[in-house]
Amino acid sequence: MANVSPVGPFCWYVDGSVRMSYGEDPYCRGGSHPDELLDVMRRVGFGPMEDPDADEGEVKSLTPAKFALAQHVTGVRLTRRLLETAEFTCGLVTKPVPSWLRA
């Protein structure tokens, strides 16, 4: 399973464990195998995987690269048609209010 968002973190789970993840900056990866997808990440457009402060190049959007990476790990190609016709299931889990906050 993978979670991809153009502005949020990327998480790749295998059997319930985080295999690779990163927050806003893909150079700062975590998980049990943080470097496993480095070659794929470079190939789909992430560029250098060092600290972005060290790179003086122009800043570019990583949104296409994030979706390409998600396609690689899930095997699902996100097309316009798929996004327009897919059924999405959403849920909401509420956190119980502690008893000391109840009036």
Secondary structure, DSSP 8 states (H G I E B T S, - for coil): -EE--SSS-EEEEETTEEEEEESS-TTSEESSSTTTTHHHHHHTT----S-GGG--S-----HHHHHHHHHHHH-----HHHHHH-------------GGG--
